[in-house]
């Protein structure tokens, strides 16, 4: 997450959508008062700032469905981790003064679920030891913490609560549009390419998927497909 008072925007970071690259790019432009949440093991120089502080955990606890989720919220409360890398928009809204939430431009990025799942599959096999490098795609879909993003930018009723959801497929063009509106310097390239090297097979996802994989991902990510009209 990035909250910039300098440029008056709030960036909600989603998974496998170049979020870390966007954060790193913005970190060089944001002001000293701006909020930059931590990044998990960044591969390029990055310094988070102003992400610690007290917050009211009660709204978040009220929606938690199980004890581990509640303990996670309490852990963040007691360690003053007010803003996390992948904080949900509705959680950020509860922790930010309402005049800032209402007055700043809020945006995020989403990605075609079939492409996103394949990218995440390559990523977790190499990044996290709890997954076997030789795990099949079918098994990955069964056991992995899949990169669902829709809860990051919707409220509890499933309504999108950010001002714009950018498409990863047209990222540079859409960032140029948003940054141009906000006055953020941008030369149509982020420069940073965090975590992109994990995917060695660069074939288009349609050339990789079997019909069974296509249908399985379509069911698993049906909410995002419905919200944003993605097609295989």
N, C-alpha and C positions, 0 to 999 in steps of 0.2 A: 504494500500500500504506500502511496505517496499523497500527502496533503500539502499543497503549495499555497501559502498566503501570497507569495510573490506574484503568481500567475492565476490565482483563484480557481484551482481545480482540485478534484479528489480522484485519484486513480485507484480503482479496486483491482487487485491482482488475481487472476485466475490461473489454473494449472495447465501447463503445456501450451501456452499461448504467447511466448516471448516476454512474459511478465518480468523476469529477472533482467533481461536485456533492456526493457523499457525503464525499469527502476535505476539501473546503472547509468543509462543515458541521462535521465532526469537529475540524478544526484549531482552532476557537474553544473547544473543550471539553477537548482533551487536555492533559496535564501537560507540564512542561518536559522530562522525561526520555523522553517518548513519541517514537516514530519516525513522521515524516511524509515520505514520498518526494516528489520533485519532480513537478510537473505541467507538461506541455508547453504553453507559452504560455497560462497561466490568464487568464481574462477578468475575474476578480474577485480582490480582495486575498487572497493566500495566501503563507505563508512555510514552506517545508519545513525540517525540522530532524532532526538526529541520524541521517541516512541514510548518512553516510560511515563507512568503517572497513575493516579487513582482513577477508578471508574466504578459506576454502580453495577454490580454483577447480577442484580435481581432480575431484570428483564431477560437476560440470557439464561439464567438458571431456570426460569419458568418454562422455557421451551425445550430444555434438555430432556432427552428421552431415556437416558440411562445414567448410571452412576459414573462410568468413566468420563462421559461428556461433562457432567457436572463438576467432577474433580479437575478436569482440564481448565474450566472457567475459573474455578477457585484458585488453582495454581497460578494462573495469569494475574488474578487479582492480588494475591499475596506477594508476587514477585514484581508487581508494578508494570507488567507487560501490557500496557493499554492498547497498543496497536501491533498486530502481528502481520507477517508477510501476506498471508492469505485470509485476512479478516473478512467476514461477510459484510456486505454493504449495510444490512440492517443493524449489525452490531456496531459498525462505525457510526451510523446515524445516532445510535443511543449514546455514544461517547463523545460526540462533537456538538458544540453549541448549535442550536437549531438554525440561527441566522446564518451560520457558515454552511451547514448542510444545504439549506434552501438557496443560498446565494451563490455557491460555487458550482462550477460545471463538473458533473460526475460521469466518468466513463470507465469502460472495461473492455476486454477483448475476449471473443469466443472463437472457436475453431470447429470445423466440420468434425463431428464425433468419430467418423470412421478413420479419418486421418489422425485425429488426436489420440485415439486409443492405440493405434499402431505405433505412433511416436512414443507414447508412454510405455508401451511394451518393451521397446528397445532400451528405453531409459532405465527402467527399474531392474532389468536383468543385469545391467552393468554397474549401477550405482548402489544398489542395496543388497547386502549379503543374504538377507532373508529369502531372496528369490534365487532359484537355480538358474544359472545362465542358459541352461538348455530347456527351460520350461517352455511348453508348447503355448501357442496363442490361445487355444481352447482352455487350457488350465489357467493361464493368466486371467482370462475373463471370469473364471470361477473364484479365484482366491485373492486377486490383487485389490488394493485400495484404488479403485478406478477414478479417473480424473473427471468426476462430475463437477460441473461448474455452475449450474443454474441457481443453486442456493446462494452463491456468492453475490448475485445481482438481483435477487427477487426478495419479496417479503414473504411472510408466512402463508399468504394466500396465493403465492405463485406469480404475483404481479412484478414486472420489471420496475425497479426503483432507481436506476441510474438514468442519466440523460441520453446516453448513447452506448450501444454495444458495437464495437468495431469488429470487423471480420478479419481474422488472421490471414485469410487467403489474399486480402488486399491491404495488408497492414501498412506498408509505407505510404500508400496513397491516402488511406483513411487517417493515419497519424498526421500527415501533412495538412489535411483539412482541419482536424481538431487543433493541432498546434498553431496553425495559422490563425485560427479564430481566437486562441488564447494569447497569442503573442510569444509563444515558445519557439526559440530558434530551432530550425530543423531543415536539413539538406536532403530529405527523402532517404535517409539511411541512419539506422541506429548505431552502427559501428560495433556494438557489443553483440556477440552471438553465443550467449550463455547456453551450455548444455546441448547445443545442436549436434555436437560431434558424436553423441551416443548412437545416433541412427546412421548406420553405415549403408544400409540398403535404401537408396534414394529413389527407387521406383515409385511412381504414383500409386496410391493405396489401391486403386481399382485394379491394378495389375497384380496385386498381392493377394487380395481377399478371395476366399472361396464363397460360394453362395451361403453356406452355413455360417461363416464368420460375419458376412454382411447382415444376415437376419438377426444373429445374436446381438451384435452391437446396436442394430436398429431398435431392438426391444430394450436393451439396457439403458440406452441414452434417449429414450422416446420423449422425455420431458424437454430436453434441449432441442430435439428435432422439431417438436411441436411449437415451441416458443419462437424459434428463429427460422423455421422453414427449410432446414437442411435436407438435402437429398443425397443419395449414394452417388 
